[in-house]
Amino acid sequence: MSAVKIWLRTGLVIACVDFLFASALSVYGYGSTFARLWQGVASVPLGPEAIGGGTRTILIGIGLHICVAFTWAGIFVLLLTRVAWLRRAAASLPGVLGVAAVYGPLIWVFMSAVWIPLFTHKPPVIGGRWWIQFAGHIFFVGLPIVLTASRALGAVPGTKEGSLP
């Protein structure tokens, strides 16, 4: 399987899994709404007026989410195809869990402490919700990315699907 196909598959999986995680957490965990979540995502680059902006800003938020998911999937696939020690680390299910336990939270820390503050000019609020996201990114971001890409590459024994030419 080519690196592009692995990236597309991994990006699609993580976009869907994280979409479901974020939506469920927002609605059922925080008592918010689906619309408020995705308008909140859109408000990062568009500003606070995106909140309550209707279907257009919901779709912009979801579109941004998809772009971010494919970006992080692409970064991981690129690293996985180029860095031998990472392939070795992700060559077993315990290794996949270990890599996911680093990569998922790394994504959350970068997004919350660097990327979002670049747009909002506000530091992150590190409280209970921040730590829930930190932990959730292990299982609902890192794990789907690492497992999908490693499996597609044929790096995890017993789950071989393909390999790069």
Buried (B, 14 or more C-beta within 10 A) or exposed (E): BEBEEBBBBBBBBBBEBBBEBBBEBBBEEEEBEBBBBBBBBBBBBBEEEBBEBEEEBBBBBBEBBBEBBBEBBBBBBEBBBEEEEBBEBBBBBEBBBBBBBEBBBBBBBEBBEEEBBEEBEEEBEEEEEBEEBBEBBBBBBBBBBBBBBBBBBBBBEEEEBBEBE
